Amino acid sequence: MDSRIEEKYIPALRFNFLTRYYDFLVANFLQERKWKSFFVQSFMNKSPHNILDVGCGTATLSILIKQQYPQALVTGIDGDEHILNIAARKIRENNLKIELVKGYSYKLPYPDNHFDVVSSSLMLHHLSQEDKHRTIQEVFRVLKPGGEFNIADWGKPDSRIVRLLFYIVQFLDGFKTTRDNVKGLIPEYLKENRFSHVNELKRYPTLLGSISIYQAIKS
Ligand SMILES: C[S@@+](CC[C@H](N)C(=O)[O-])C[C@H]1O[C@@H](n2cnc3c(N)ncnc32)[C@H](O)[C@@H]1O
């Protein structure tokens, strides 16, 4: 693989040594169960065959997806081998079959028109503006016509307090990559890259900022 691409990803909590605390922090500070349950139930396609979870991390979302759609072939892809080991252990403990792949959102190792659903949670804010666009274009390419892209990520804060709290996330994850999220630009980027029916389905205030659930269709 191209070494320039090999290096380009930001670990879940920016530093590898913090990865082991990721699940604890997300469960306790981001009310993860609440919005991830809504997320998996909001897929428009209720019987998808082939689902890709991009930036799957520790696979909490991939596991919920597989439990909600047991008939589907679920694949999680992530650039970080270390976090994929944690994901593999959790999948084994849950006795599920989910394929895990090391790879990058802006260079997905799949043919065109392959997935019914692509999901991505808390991953886009790890990417530069250019890589956000490249990733959205890649997701568009691998989705089947009529397929859907479901996203959960930091969105526009609902209040000044939520905006202030989000500085903690920006400090950790970087100001450059999170700026577009705070400005609420993800829906615009989806439209610019040919997605239609772009919607913010819900916004969840958390202790560290607002998490928006977006949905977009490849018409
Ligand atoms: C904050 S974690 C989110 C993990 C999980 N989706 C969740 O909701 O808990 C972001 C993940 O995206 C991965 N990541 C960042 N940039 C990536 C890229 N360009 N391609 C694939 N994975 C990436 C990181 O390694 C990390 O595991």
The ligand as a Gaussian input file, in Angstrom:
#p B3LYP/6-31G(d) Opt

LIG

0 1
 C      -13.545000       8.225000      17.334000
 S      -13.300000       6.666000      16.609000
 C      -14.978000       6.127000      16.282000
 C      -15.094000       4.639000      16.357000
 C      -16.497000       4.085000      16.208000
 N      -17.008000       4.285000      14.866000
 C      -17.432000       4.641000      17.228000
 O      -18.460000       5.214000      16.872000
 O      -17.174000       4.458000      18.420000
 C      -12.733000       7.037000      14.978000
 C      -12.149000       5.846000      14.284000
 O      -11.914000       6.185000      12.939000
 C      -10.678000       5.616000      12.551000
 N      -10.191000       6.394000      11.397000
 C       -9.758000       7.667000      11.381000
 N       -9.472000       8.040000      10.126000
 C       -9.724000       6.956000       9.335000
 C       -9.643000       6.726000       7.948000
 N       -9.259000       7.691000       7.105000
 N       -9.989000       5.510000       7.480000
 C      -10.395000       4.534000       8.316000
 N      -10.485000       4.696000       9.642000
 C      -10.169000       5.900000      10.149000
 C       -9.806000       5.689000      13.781000
 O       -8.767000       4.746000      13.721000
 C      -10.828000       5.394000      14.866000
 O      -10.894000       4.030000      15.150000

